[in-house]
C-alpha cells in the first residue's frame, strides 16, 4: 500500500486517475488539491479539493473543508463539506456546514445542512442542527433542530423529529414521532423568516405532538399546502 499514487490496474479502474492513500501514522499540515480518489486513515489539517472521491476512514481525521463529487465519512470531519453525494457512515462524525445534492446519514452530524434533492437519515443517525433543508427528507433516525422539507417529509418507524418543522407534505408511519411545531411551507414567507400561521395539523407544544404519534396502524399522509400542479 503506497502513500501516494497507485498501480496501473487501479488507475484503469478509476478512469486513469490514481488513488492517494494517507496512512494511519501520517499527519499532513496544509491543503491538498488533486484528481481521482483520496483515502484518509491518518490526519489532515487543511482543506481538501479532490475531483472524484474523498473517503475518510474509521481512524481518519480532517480538520478543514472538503470539496469533491462524492464524500464518504467513516471517521471525523471538522469543517464544511461541498459535494454531489455525501455518505456519513455509522462511525462517522461531521460538524460545521454541509452543502450537497444528496445525503445519506447513519452517523453523528452536528451541522447546518442544505441538500438540494434528498436526505435519508437512517436508523443509527443522530442529527443536531440549526437548520436542515431539502426537497425530500426521510427519517428513520433522530433529528433535533429546525427542519424544512419543500416537497415531502417522511417519518418512518423509530424516526424522531424534534424542533420546528416547515413542510409541504408529510408521511408518518406507525412509531414515528414528532415533537415541536409544524408550519406550512411557503417559499416567499420562509425567505422573509415570517412563516404562515400553523395549519390545523400543527400543534402548540411537545405534549400535544407526542400524543400525535400515529394513532392508527396505517401510514398517514397529510398535505400541508396544496400544490397547483396537483389539481391537474
Secondary structure, 3 states (H helix, E strand, C coil): CCCCCCCHHHHHHCCCCCEEEECCCCEEECCEEECCEEEECCEEECCEEECCEEEECCCCEECCCEECCEEEECCEEECCEECCEEEECCCCEEEEEEEEEEEEECCEEEEEEEEEEEEEECCCCEEEEEEEEEEEEEECCEEEEEEEEEEEEEECCCCEEEEEEEECEEEECCCCEEEEEEEECCHHHHHCCCCCCCCCCCCCCHHHHHCCCCCCCCCEEEECCCCHHHHC
